[in-house]
Amino acid sequence: MKPKGKVKGDFVLIVVLLLIGVGAFAYNQVVLPKRAPGSRVLIEIEGKVVRELDLAQDTAPIRFETEHGYNLVEIRSGQVRVVEADCPDKICVNTGWRQHVGQVIVCMPHYFVVRIAGSDGAQDELDGFTY
């Protein structure tokens, strides 16, 4: 039995995947840069804000202890990141730098959240992930 080669369904699948890729690239290059840069960093542990930091002020890594482990948070050049954590998966560390209002860095094993907020006390806009 000979293989048929490429069929119409293969072509349609390739076109759909290319359109999804181009759409994701355009969204990252056009829509996301228009989001407002944040001015505050809210550090939450188990749903409670334990510290508020100014995003414009650079800091050395700050250690936050929870009963589940620790996280080191650093602010530099108007961006924030988790430098180090003792959680098993290190997703919070691999998230990288964040700077726009509404962005978060989450460490689920430690119930630890770094949230970027704007200067006013109003509710930050929802994004596609929180909707």
C-alpha positions in Angstrom: 0.0 0.0 0.0 1.5 3.4 -1.1 1.3 6.4 1.2 -1.0 9.0 -0.4 1.4 12.0 0.2 0.0 15.3 1.2 -3.8 15.7 1.1 -6.1 18.7 1.4 -6.5 18.2 5.1 -2.7 18.5 5.7 -2.7 21.9 3.8 -5.6 23.2 5.9 -3.9 22.2 9.1 -0.7 23.9 8.1 -2.5 27.1 7.2 -4.5 27.1 10.5 -1.3 26.6 12.6 0.5 29.4 10.7 -2.4 31.8 11.3 -2.4 31.0 15.0 1.3 31.6 15.1 1.1 34.9 13.3 -1.8 36.0 15.5 0.1 35.2 18.7 3.2 37.1 17.4 1.1 40.1 16.4 -0.6 40.1 19.8 2.7 40.1 21.6 4.2 42.8 19.4 1.2 45.2 19.1 -1.2 44.7 22.0 1.0 43.9 25.0 3.4 46.8 24.6 0.4 49.2 24.9 -0.3 48.1 28.4 0.5 50.6 31.1 3.7 50.2 33.0 3.2 49.5 36.6 4.3 51.7 39.5 3.8 49.4 42.5 4.6 45.8 43.3 2.3 44.0 45.7 3.7 40.9 47.5 0.9 38.5 48.6 1.3 35.4 50.8 -1.7 33.2 51.2 -3.9 35.9 49.7 -2.9 38.7 52.0 -0.7 41.7 50.9 2.4 41.6 53.2 4.4 44.2 51.4 4.1 47.0 48.8 7.2 48.1 46.9 7.9 50.9 44.5 8.7 49.6 41.0 10.8 52.7 40.2 13.2 52.0 43.1 15.8 49.3 42.5 16.3 46.9 45.3 18.7 44.1 46.2 17.0 40.7 46.4 14.5 40.7 49.2 13.8 37.3 50.9 10.2 36.4 51.7 9.7 33.5 54.0 6.5 31.4 54.1 5.8 28.3 56.1 6.2 26.4 52.8 9.6 27.9 51.7 11.2 31.1 50.6 11.3 33.4 47.5 13.8 36.1 46.6 12.3 39.1 44.8 14.4 41.7 42.9 13.4 45.1 41.4 15.6 46.6 38.7 15.0 49.1 35.9 11.3 49.3 36.5 10.9 45.5 36.4 10.4 42.8 39.0 11.3 39.1 39.1 11.7 36.2 41.4 15.4 35.5 41.5 15.4 32.3 43.6 13.0 30.0 45.3 13.2 26.6 47.0 10.0 25.3 45.3 10.4 22.1 43.3 9.2 23.3 39.9 10.8 26.9 39.8 8.0 28.2 37.6 8.1 31.5 39.5 11.8 31.9 38.8 11.5 30.9 35.1 8.7 33.5 34.6 11.3 36.2 34.3 10.8 40.0 34.4 7.4 41.6 34.7 6.6 45.3 34.4 3.0 45.9 33.2 -0.1 46.5 35.2 -2.0 43.3 35.8 1.0 40.9 35.3 1.7 38.4 38.1 4.3 36.0 39.1 3.0 33.0 41.1 4.6 30.4 43.2 1.8 27.9 43.9 3.7 25.6 46.4 4.5 28.7 48.6 1.1 30.5 48.1 3.2 33.4 47.0 2.1 36.1 44.4 4.0 39.1 43.0 1.4 41.4 41.5 2.1 44.6 39.4 -0.3 47.4 40.1 -0.8 51.0 38.8 -0.4 54.2 40.8 -4.1 54.7 41.5 -6.1 52.5 43.9 -8.6 51.6 41.2 -9.1 48.0 40.1 -6.6 47.0 37.4 -8.1 46.0 34.1 -8.6 42.3 33.4 -6.6 40.5 30.8 -7.2 37.4 28.8 -6.0 35.1 31.6 -8.0 36.5 34.4 -11.2 36.8 32.4 
